[in-house]
Amino acid sequence: MPKIESSYRAVTLVLAALAAAAFAYPLWRIGAGFEIDYNEGWNAFLQSIAARGESPYTTPGPLFFNNYPPLSFYLVGVLGSLLGDPLLVGRALSALAVATISLSCGVVTRAGGGDRTDAVFAAATCLGLFCAFATDYVGVNDPQLLAQGLLCLGFAIYVGGPATPARLVLVAVLFALGLLTKHNVLALPLVVTIHALWQSPPKARLAFLGATLALMALALAVILAAFGTDFFHRLLASRIYDPTRGFLLSMEMLGHLQIPLAASLLFMVLVPRQSAAKSMVGAYLALGLLIGFGFASGAGVDINIYFDTLIGSAMGCGLLLAWIRRQTALPRQSALAAALLVNFGVLLIAPQTFGRIVVDALGDYSERERLFAEDVAYLSGLPGPAICESMLLCLKAGKGVWIDPYNLLQASLTGRLPADQLVGMLRRHEVAVLQMISQREHPLHEAPGQQVIPPRFVNFGDDVHDELDLSYRVARVGLTGRFYLPKASPPPVP
């Protein structure tokens, strides 16, 4: 039996080493001189506004829409102003949050009866899943993982010790900070709140409830005083829903997670209650799935809607491995086989994960930095107002960011703005240069009735592409896409 245990520990250490090596890539990329993700420039712009003490909801103007809670803009903005660059601070906090989430999975596994090896396995599984299947979120200037990190830290503190009033007040504070950072992370606070009000000792329950209500009231008062009701109008702004996109997004992410998710769900359902931690992880996993299914069809929603499912699966698998090792009736190699099976997807995609690092190290990374700098130099030399799909490009080029293409399209499609708002501006040549990398949602020669996979994101409607073809010309194609300049206007008719 000691030999089997040492084999399981060895495999766990190998999985941890592979996850750490994969995590080195987003850490290295923190200082990248190019845009990693579309949202980076959007967040950096609002962070710079917040750092100046201005409202990130009204300052950008009527054609820029902010539908996120405010905390990340002020936190990253202020730290960025102190340290020199909000973009780098946002990326660093995202990477730190992923490490926190992974370590929290280990703490939860320990609280559910696992030992240190099981805790390392859970942490390695979580980190490996993020680095294999969500690389473009890890270490990116986006508040999603920061919010998840705050909530997971709160959950780890909640299950990691006795339910004292001080501990539960701290949990309530962390949950409030998480929800003020991103508003789609409801699963974990709901599960813990229900458990705390149902199972905690009376004094701790009262402290948690009082702290939660006080923080809600304080947050509401500060938000209303600072931003008025405009905050809620923007946060709850309508968007287009497409069940086809939602189905494809769900199948993509659940396909990546199918083995750890299935293993965790079967363990939660088939094995009798083992601990409070197991019960809460099971509820967290189920609620995270329901929220993912419910929101996946919304325009602009990405794989981050299933991050609760990823985290819950890693926690569940840690608890599963701890349970398997306690079962003397099972074959001796069961824990070793389960550890490898749970991480089979991560191991299968490892050549691609590490191949990406090699390609960047051999010159692709520096080439993208050079090409992005060329696009910045080109745009900065053009006079007049610019619209950038890559908002980081406009920021680096010293151009004002006054239009948010995605949210402007949603406002036009849902009737909050005229349907031809942007098309009219282009027709009148009010835009001196427009940069985009998007293609048409429906190609010009798409066959009627043909079954096609819809694009994940649509930032410009086909009517904008039509007007660009009519009134603008492609003056440059660079790393960030195509640069359109107005065609020469015909002379006036005498």
Backbone torsions as a table, in degrees:
resi	resn	phi	psi	omega
1	MET	NA	-40.6	176.7
2	PRO	-56.9	-35.9	179.5
3	LYS	-64.5	-40.4	177.9
4	ILE	-64.1	-42.9	179.9
5	GLU	-63.5	-40.6	179.7
6	SER	-67.5	-32.6	176.6
7	SER	-65.6	-42.7	177.5
8	TYR	-63.1	-42.6	178.4
9	ARG	-64.4	-39.3	-179.8
10	ALA	-64.5	-43.9	178.7
11	VAL	-64.0	-40.3	178.3
12	THR	-61.5	-42.1	179.1
13	LEU	-66.2	-37.1	177.3
14	VAL	-65.0	-44.0	177.8
15	LEU	-61.8	-40.5	178.3
16	ALA	-64.9	-40.4	179.7
17	ALA	-65.9	-40.9	177.9
18	LEU	-64.2	-41.5	179.2
19	ALA	-65.2	-41.8	179.0
20	ALA	-64.2	-39.7	178.5
21	ALA	-64.9	-40.6	177.6
22	ALA	-66.6	-35.1	179.7
23	PHE	-67.7	-22.8	179.3
24	ALA	-63.1	-28.4	-178.9
25	TYR	-65.0	-54.1	176.6
26	PRO	-63.1	-28.5	175.0
27	LEU	-65.9	-43.8	177.3
28	TRP	-62.0	-35.3	-173.9
29	ARG	-78.6	-7.5	-177.7
30	ILE	-55.4	-38.0	-178.5
31	GLY	-88.7	13.0	-175.9
32	ALA	-58.0	135.8	178.6
33	GLY	-91.7	35.5	176.0
34	PHE	-147.1	168.9	-178.2
35	GLU	-80.5	123.5	178.6
36	ILE	-82.5	-38.6	-175.9
37	ASP	-143.0	151.4	-178.4
38	TYR	-52.7	-38.0	-174.4
39	ASN	-73.0	-13.9	-173.2
40	GLU	-62.2	-46.3	-179.9
41	GLY	-67.8	-37.4	178.5
42	TRP	-59.7	-47.1	179.5
43	ASN	-68.6	-42.0	-179.1
44	ALA	-61.7	-38.3	178.3
45	PHE	-62.6	-47.3	-178.9
46	LEU	-70.9	-32.2	176.5
47	GLN	-65.3	-39.2	178.6
48	SER	-67.8	-35.4	176.4
49	ILE	-64.3	-47.9	-179.5
50	ALA	-61.8	-38.2	-179.5
51	ALA	-63.0	-26.9	177.7
52	ARG	-83.0	-1.1	-179.3
53	GLY	83.1	14.6	179.8
54	GLU	-100.0	164.9	-177.4
55	SER	-78.4	125.4	175.8
56	PRO	-76.8	5.6	-179.8
57	TYR	-107.7	-29.3	-178.4
58	THR	-115.2	-28.3	-176.4
59	THR	-59.8	-41.1	-176.0
60	PRO	-61.4	-21.2	179.2
61	GLY	109.8	175.2	-171.8
62	PRO	-74.0	-12.6	-177.5
63	LEU	-107.7	11.8	177.0
64	PHE	-124.1	126.3	-172.0
65	PHE	-119.9	125.8	178.3
66	ASN	-108.9	112.0	-178.9
67	ASN	-113.7	30.1	176.5
68	TYR	-113.0	155.1	171.4
69	PRO	-63.9	164.4	-167.3
70	PRO	-87.7	-18.4	-164.6
71	LEU	-59.6	-44.7	-175.1
72	SER	-63.1	-33.6	-178.7
73	PHE	-64.9	-40.3	-179.2
74	TYR	-77.8	-41.5	-179.9
75	LEU	-61.7	-54.1	-177.9
76	VAL	-69.7	-37.9	-179.3
77	GLY	-63.1	-45.9	-179.6
78	VAL	-67.5	-46.0	177.7
79	LEU	-62.2	-37.7	178.8
80	GLY	-65.4	-38.2	178.4
81	SER	-68.3	-30.0	178.4
82	LEU	-78.4	-36.6	-174.8
83	LEU	-99.7	-8.0	172.3
84	GLY	112.7	-22.5	-175.9
85	ASP	-159.6	110.5	179.0
86	PRO	-63.0	-28.8	179.6
87	LEU	-61.3	-47.5	-179.7
88	LEU	-67.7	-38.0	178.2
89	VAL	-63.7	-44.6	178.6
90	GLY	-60.6	-41.4	178.3
91	ARG	-65.6	-42.7	-179.1
92	ALA	-64.7	-41.1	178.5
93	LEU	-65.0	-36.3	177.4
94	SER	-63.1	-45.0	178.8
95	ALA	-64.7	-41.5	177.1
96	LEU	-62.0	-37.3	179.4
97	ALA	-65.1	-39.5	178.5
98	VAL	-63.7	-41.3	176.2
99	ALA	-62.3	-41.2	178.5
100	THR	-63.2	-43.6	179.1
101	ILE	-60.2	-45.7	-177.7
102	SER	-64.8	-44.8	177.9
103	LEU	-64.3	-34.5	178.0
104	SER	-64.1	-36.7	176.0
105	CYS	-59.9	-38.8	177.0
106	GLY	-65.2	-41.8	179.2
107	VAL	-62.9	-42.7	179.8
108	VAL	-63.4	-39.9	178.5
109	THR	-63.3	-41.7	176.2
110	ARG	-62.0	-42.8	180.0
111	ALA	-65.1	-26.4	179.5
112	GLY	-89.2	8.8	175.0
113	GLY	109.9	0.5	179.1
114	GLY	-81.6	162.9	175.7
115	ASP	-98.9	-170.0	-176.4
116	ARG	-62.7	-37.0	179.5
117	THR	-65.0	-42.4	176.8
118	ASP	-63.1	-38.1	179.1
119	ALA	-65.1	-42.9	177.3
120	VAL	-63.5	-39.2	178.3
121	PHE	-60.9	-46.7	-179.6
122	ALA	-62.5	-44.1	179.2
123	ALA	-63.9	-42.7	-180.0
124	ALA	-66.2	-38.3	178.2
125	THR	-63.1	-45.7	179.7
126	CYS	-62.0	-49.2	-178.8
127	LEU	-63.9	-40.8	178.7
128	GLY	-63.1	-42.0	179.2
129	LEU	-63.6	-42.9	178.8
130	PHE	-63.7	-45.6	-175.3
131	CYS	-73.5	-24.1	179.3
132	ALA	-85.0	-41.1	-168.7
133	PHE	-117.2	-5.7	179.7
134	ALA	-137.2	37.1	-175.1
135	THR	-58.1	-34.6	-176.0
136	ASP	-79.3	6.1	170.2
137	TYR	-109.5	-27.7	-175.8
138	VAL	-74.4	124.0	-179.6
139	GLY	71.8	31.2	-179.8
140	VAL	-116.5	145.1	-178.6
141	ASN	-73.3	80.0	-178.8
142	ASP	-150.0	140.6	-172.6
143	PRO	-79.5	-6.2	-173.9
144	GLN	-56.9	-53.4	-175.7
145	LEU	-72.0	-30.4	174.6
146	LEU	-60.4	-44.6	177.7
147	ALA	-63.4	-45.8	179.0
148	GLN	-61.7	-37.0	179.3
149	GLY	-64.2	-42.4	178.0
150	LEU	-63.0	-41.1	-178.9
151	LEU	-69.9	-42.4	179.0
152	CYS	-65.2	-37.2	175.3
153	LEU	-61.8	-42.3	176.8
154	GLY	-61.6	-41.7	179.5
155	PHE	-65.6	-42.3	179.2
156	ALA	-62.0	-40.7	177.8
157	ILE	-65.5	-38.4	-177.8
158	TYR	-64.0	-45.3	-176.3
159	VAL	-88.2	-10.6	-172.3
160	GLY	-86.5	3.1	-179.4
161	GLY	-168.9	-178.5	-178.8
162	PRO	-65.3	149.4	-176.8
163	ALA	-80.6	76.0	176.6
164	THR	-87.0	158.2	177.9
165	PRO	-56.8	-42.6	-178.7
166	ALA	-63.7	-41.9	179.8
167	ARG	-62.3	-43.7	-177.3
168	LEU	-72.1	-30.5	174.0
169	VAL	-65.0	-41.9	177.6
170	LEU	-62.0	-41.2	177.3
171	VAL	-61.1	-43.6	179.3
172	ALA	-61.6	-39.7	179.0
173	VAL	-63.9	-45.8	-179.6
174	LEU	-64.4	-38.5	177.9
175	PHE	-65.8	-40.9	178.4
176	ALA	-62.6	-42.8	178.6
177	LEU	-63.5	-39.9	179.0
178	GLY	-63.6	-44.7	-178.8
179	LEU	-72.0	-24.9	174.4
180	LEU	-81.1	-5.9	176.5
181	THR	-95.6	-41.9	176.3
182	LYS	-150.7	140.9	-169.8
183	HIS	-99.5	0.0	-179.1
184	ASN	-100.1	19.8	-176.1
185	VAL	-111.5	53.0	-171.4
186	LEU	-83.6	-21.2	-168.1
187	ALA	-61.4	-52.5	-175.4
188	LEU	-65.9	-44.9	176.5
189	PRO	-60.2	-37.6	179.7
190	LEU	-65.9	-44.4	-179.1
191	VAL	-63.3	-46.9	-177.8
192	VAL	-67.9	-39.6	179.3
193	THR	-60.5	-45.4	179.1
194	ILE	-62.5	-43.9	-179.1
195	HIS	-66.8	-41.3	-178.6
196	ALA	-64.6	-41.4	-179.6
197	LEU	-73.6	-20.6	-176.2
198	TRP	-96.7	-37.7	-169.3
199	GLN	-114.0	-19.6	-174.0
200	SER	-71.8	155.5	174.2
201	PRO	-59.1	153.5	-174.4
202	PRO	-53.3	-45.2	-178.2
203	LYS	-65.8	-41.9	179.2
204	ALA	-66.9	-39.9	178.4
205	ARG	-61.4	-43.4	180.0
206	LEU	-66.1	-39.7	179.0
207	ALA	-64.3	-42.9	-179.9
208	PHE	-65.2	-45.9	-179.6
209	LEU	-64.3	-44.1	179.6
210	GLY	-63.5	-43.6	179.3
211	ALA	-64.6	-41.6	180.0
212	THR	-62.0	-47.5	-179.5
213	LEU	-65.5	-41.0	179.9
214	ALA	-64.3	-41.6	179.4
215	LEU	-67.4	-37.9	176.4
216	MET	-62.3	-44.7	-179.8
217	ALA	-65.7	-41.5	179.8
218	LEU	-64.7	-45.5	179.9
219	ALA	-61.7	-43.3	179.4
220	LEU	-62.5	-43.6	-178.7
221	ALA	-64.9	-43.5	-179.4
222	VAL	-66.1	-42.6	-178.9
223	ILE	-64.1	-44.7	179.8
224	LEU	-65.5	-38.9	-179.6
225	ALA	-69.3	-37.6	-175.3
226	ALA	-85.2	-37.1	-170.9
227	PHE	-124.0	-12.7	-178.0
228	GLY	69.7	-168.2	-178.0
229	THR	-72.6	-12.0	178.1
230	ASP	-59.3	-30.7	177.8
231	PHE	-57.6	-46.9	-177.1
232	PHE	-71.3	-35.1	177.3
233	HIS	-60.8	-40.4	-178.5
234	ARG	-77.7	-39.8	-179.6
235	LEU	-62.1	-37.7	-175.3
236	LEU	-103.2	17.6	-178.1
237	ALA	-59.1	141.7	-178.0
238	SER	-69.5	154.5	177.0
239	ARG	-144.2	167.0	179.4
240	ILE	-81.1	141.3	176.3
241	TYR	-115.8	136.6	-178.9
242	ASP	-133.1	104.0	-177.6
243	PRO	-59.0	-30.7	179.8
244	THR	-64.5	-47.0	177.8
245	ARG	-61.4	-42.2	-179.7
246	GLY	-62.1	-40.4	179.5
247	PHE	-64.9	-45.7	-178.3
248	LEU	-65.5	-40.5	177.5
249	LEU	-62.6	-44.0	-179.8
250	SER	-63.2	-43.6	-179.5
251	MET	-65.8	-35.8	178.3
252	GLU	-63.2	-52.0	-175.0
253	MET	-72.5	-40.6	179.3
254	LEU	-69.4	-26.8	173.5
255	GLY	-64.8	-40.9	177.0
256	HIS	-63.5	-36.1	-172.2
257	LEU	-99.2	8.9	-166.6
258	GLN	-59.3	-40.7	-177.0
259	ILE	-72.9	-54.7	178.4
260	PRO	-63.0	-33.3	178.8
261	LEU	-67.3	-47.3	179.6
262	ALA	-62.9	-42.6	179.7
263	ALA	-61.6	-43.5	-179.5
264	SER	-66.5	-45.0	-178.4
265	LEU	-64.4	-43.4	179.3
266	LEU	-63.4	-40.4	177.8
267	PHE	-62.5	-43.8	-178.7
268	MET	-64.8	-37.0	-175.2
269	VAL	-83.6	-41.8	-169.8
270	LEU	-89.8	-26.0	-177.7
271	VAL	-96.6	128.8	-179.7
272	PRO	-56.7	159.7	-177.7
273	ARG	-51.8	126.8	-179.4
274	GLN	-103.8	-38.0	-175.6
275	SER	-161.9	166.4	176.0
276	ALA	-63.2	-36.8	179.4
277	ALA	-61.5	-42.5	179.1
278	LYS	-63.3	-43.1	179.6
279	SER	-61.3	-43.0	-178.9
280	MET	-70.0	-38.0	177.7
281	VAL	-64.0	-41.0	177.3
282	GLY	-61.0	-44.9	178.1
283	ALA	-65.3	-39.5	178.5
284	TYR	-61.8	-44.0	-179.7
285	LEU	-63.9	-45.2	-179.6
286	ALA	-66.0	-44.3	-179.3
287	LEU	-68.3	-37.8	176.7
288	GLY	-60.9	-40.5	176.9
289	LEU	-63.3	-45.1	-179.7
290	LEU	-61.9	-43.3	178.6
291	ILE	-64.6	-40.7	177.5
292	GLY	-59.8	-48.7	178.2
293	PHE	-60.1	-39.4	-176.2
294	GLY	-69.6	-34.2	-174.2
295	PHE	-102.1	-11.0	-172.5
296	ALA	-61.9	-25.5	-176.7
297	SER	-81.1	-9.6	-177.9
298	GLY	-70.2	141.3	177.3
299	ALA	-60.5	137.5	179.1
300	GLY	85.4	-6.9	-179.8
301	VAL	-76.6	139.4	-177.1
302	ASP	-125.9	-169.3	-175.5
303	ILE	-63.0	-16.8	-179.5
304	ASN	-61.0	-20.0	179.4
305	ILE	-67.1	-16.8	178.1
306	TYR	-106.4	16.2	177.6
307	PHE	-67.4	-33.5	174.7
308	ASP	-61.2	-38.0	178.0
309	THR	-65.3	-41.7	178.0
310	LEU	-61.6	-49.0	-177.0
311	ILE	-65.8	-44.9	178.7
312	GLY	-61.5	-36.2	177.7
313	SER	-64.9	-41.9	178.8
314	ALA	-64.2	-43.1	176.7
315	MET	-61.6	-45.6	-178.8
316	GLY	-62.4	-38.5	179.8
317	CYS	-69.9	-35.0	174.3
318	GLY	-60.7	-43.9	178.1
319	LEU	-67.0	-37.3	178.2
320	LEU	-62.2	-46.7	-179.5
321	LEU	-63.2	-38.3	177.0
322	ALA	-62.9	-39.1	179.5
323	TRP	-68.3	-44.2	-178.9
324	ILE	-59.1	-39.7	-177.1
325	ARG	-69.7	-17.5	177.8
326	ARG	-89.6	-8.1	-175.4
327	GLN	-92.0	103.1	-177.2
328	THR	-72.1	-18.9	-178.1
329	ALA	-81.5	-13.9	-179.4
330	LEU	-81.4	155.4	175.6
331	PRO	-54.4	147.7	-171.7
332	ARG	-64.4	-26.6	-178.1
333	GLN	-90.8	10.4	-173.9
334	SER	-61.0	-45.9	-178.2
335	ALA	-64.6	-41.6	179.2
336	LEU	-62.6	-45.5	179.8
337	ALA	-64.7	-41.8	-179.6
338	ALA	-64.5	-39.7	179.8
339	ALA	-61.5	-43.2	179.3
340	LEU	-70.7	-38.9	-179.2
341	LEU	-65.0	-44.2	-179.5
342	VAL	-58.9	-36.5	-177.8
343	ASN	-98.8	16.0	-177.3
344	PHE	-59.2	-42.9	180.0
345	GLY	-63.0	-41.2	179.1
346	VAL	-65.2	-42.5	179.5
347	LEU	-67.3	-38.0	-178.5
348	LEU	-64.2	-36.6	-176.8
349	ILE	-93.3	2.0	-177.9
350	ALA	-56.1	-41.1	177.4
351	PRO	-57.4	-38.5	177.3
352	GLN	-69.1	-41.9	-179.3
353	THR	-59.5	-49.4	-177.2
354	PHE	-81.0	-25.5	174.3
355	GLY	-62.5	-35.7	177.3
356	ARG	-62.5	-38.8	178.0
357	ILE	-64.8	-43.7	-178.5
358	VAL	-63.7	-44.6	-179.5
359	VAL	-60.9	-43.2	178.5
360	ASP	-65.3	-41.7	-178.4
361	ALA	-65.8	-27.9	-179.1
362	LEU	-82.4	1.1	174.2
363	GLY	134.8	-16.6	-177.9
364	ASP	-64.4	-37.7	-179.9
365	TYR	-60.9	-51.9	-178.9
366	SER	-67.5	-31.3	177.2
367	GLU	-65.3	-41.4	177.5
368	ARG	-65.9	-37.3	175.9
369	GLU	-61.6	-43.1	-179.7
370	ARG	-64.7	-44.7	-178.0
371	LEU	-67.1	-37.7	177.8
372	PHE	-65.3	-41.6	178.3
373	ALA	-62.0	-36.5	177.1
374	GLU	-64.8	-40.8	177.5
375	ASP	-65.2	-39.3	177.4
376	VAL	-62.1	-45.7	-179.5
377	ALA	-63.4	-40.7	179.1
378	TYR	-63.0	-48.2	-177.6
379	LEU	-66.1	-38.8	-178.2
380	SER	-65.6	-22.9	-180.0
381	GLY	-86.5	-2.0	-179.7
382	LEU	-97.4	131.5	178.0
383	PRO	-78.8	160.7	173.0
384	GLY	91.5	170.8	-177.1
385	PRO	-69.1	143.1	-178.9
386	ALA	-123.7	149.7	170.0
387	ILE	-117.7	126.4	-178.2
388	CYS	-120.2	126.5	168.0
389	GLU	-68.3	-35.9	171.0
390	SER	-89.4	94.0	-175.0
391	MET	-68.0	-24.0	174.4
392	LEU	-63.9	-34.2	177.1
393	LEU	-60.9	-47.7	178.9
394	CYS	-62.4	-40.1	179.2
395	LEU	-63.4	-47.8	-178.7
396	LYS	-65.5	-29.6	-178.5
397	ALA	-85.3	-0.7	179.7
398	GLY	78.2	15.0	177.8
399	LYS	-89.1	144.3	176.3
400	GLY	-68.8	140.4	174.5
401	VAL	-97.0	109.3	-174.9
402	TRP	-127.0	-6.9	177.7
403	ILE	-133.6	133.0	174.4
404	ASP	-106.1	99.5	-170.4
405	PRO	-54.1	-47.2	-177.0
406	TYR	-61.6	-52.5	-176.7
407	ASN	-70.7	-29.0	174.2
408	LEU	-64.0	-42.4	177.3
409	LEU	-62.7	-43.8	178.7
410	GLN	-62.6	-40.0	178.1
411	ALA	-64.1	-36.6	179.3
412	SER	-71.8	-40.1	-178.1
413	LEU	-71.0	-28.1	-178.1
414	THR	-98.5	6.0	174.3
415	GLY	85.2	8.0	178.0
416	ARG	-80.3	-18.2	173.9
417	LEU	-136.2	159.5	176.2
418	PRO	-56.7	143.5	-176.1
419	ALA	-62.5	-28.4	-177.8
420	ASP	-105.3	27.1	-176.2
421	GLN	-55.1	-55.0	-177.7
422	LEU	-75.4	-37.9	179.7
423	VAL	-60.2	-41.9	178.5
424	GLY	-62.3	-39.6	178.7
425	MET	-64.5	-39.9	178.7
426	LEU	-68.9	-40.4	-179.8
427	ARG	-61.3	-34.2	180.0
428	ARG	-89.4	4.4	180.0
429	HIS	57.5	38.3	176.8
430	GLU	-79.3	-11.5	179.2
431	VAL	-107.9	120.9	-176.3
432	ALA	-77.6	-31.3	179.1
433	VAL	-154.0	138.8	177.3
434	LEU	-127.8	125.9	177.6
435	GLN	-107.4	131.4	175.5
436	MET	-151.5	154.0	173.7
437	ILE	-117.1	-10.5	-178.8
438	SER	-66.4	153.4	171.2
439	GLN	-108.9	172.3	178.2
440	ARG	-60.4	144.7	173.4
441	GLU	-66.6	-39.8	178.0
442	HIS	-123.7	107.4	180.0
443	PRO	-54.9	152.6	-175.3
444	LEU	-57.0	-37.5	-174.7
445	HIS	-108.8	31.6	177.3
446	GLU	-68.4	130.0	-177.3
447	ALA	-70.1	135.2	178.4
448	PRO	-60.0	135.9	177.6
449	GLY	79.6	-1.4	-179.7
450	GLN	-71.7	136.4	177.9
451	GLN	-82.9	115.7	-178.7
452	VAL	-128.5	153.2	176.3
453	ILE	-81.6	120.6	-179.0
454	PRO	-68.1	148.4	177.5
455	PRO	-64.5	149.3	-179.8
456	ARG	-63.3	-44.2	-177.4
457	PHE	-126.4	141.3	174.2
458	VAL	-126.8	112.7	-178.4
459	ASN	-102.8	-22.6	177.2
460	PHE	-131.6	131.8	177.6
461	GLY	-70.9	163.0	179.2
462	ASP	-62.8	-26.3	178.1
463	ASP	-65.7	-32.1	176.5
464	VAL	-67.3	-42.3	177.3
465	HIS	-62.0	-39.7	178.1
466	ASP	-61.0	-44.8	-178.2
467	GLU	-68.9	-35.4	176.6
468	LEU	-63.4	-42.1	177.3
469	ASP	-61.8	-32.9	-176.3
470	LEU	-83.6	-42.4	-168.7
471	SER	-111.1	-11.1	-175.0
472	TYR	-129.3	166.4	176.8
473	ARG	-130.9	152.5	176.6
474	VAL	-79.9	113.1	-178.2
475	ALA	-96.3	-19.6	-177.5
476	ARG	-160.9	146.8	170.7
477	VAL	-124.7	118.7	-177.9
478	GLY	-129.5	-166.3	-179.8
479	LEU	-57.4	-39.2	-176.0
480	THR	-86.9	3.2	176.2
481	GLY	118.4	-148.1	-174.2
482	ARG	-99.0	141.6	176.2
483	PHE	-111.2	119.3	-178.6
484	TYR	-102.1	132.1	173.1
485	LEU	-118.4	151.0	-179.4
486	PRO	-61.4	141.7	170.2
487	LYS	-72.0	154.8	178.1
488	ALA	-61.2	131.3	179.6
489	SER	-71.4	140.3	177.6
490	PRO	-66.9	150.0	178.1
491	PRO	-61.6	147.4	179.7
492	PRO	-63.3	146.0	178.5
493	VAL	-74.0	125.3	-178.0
494	PRO	-66.4	NA	NA
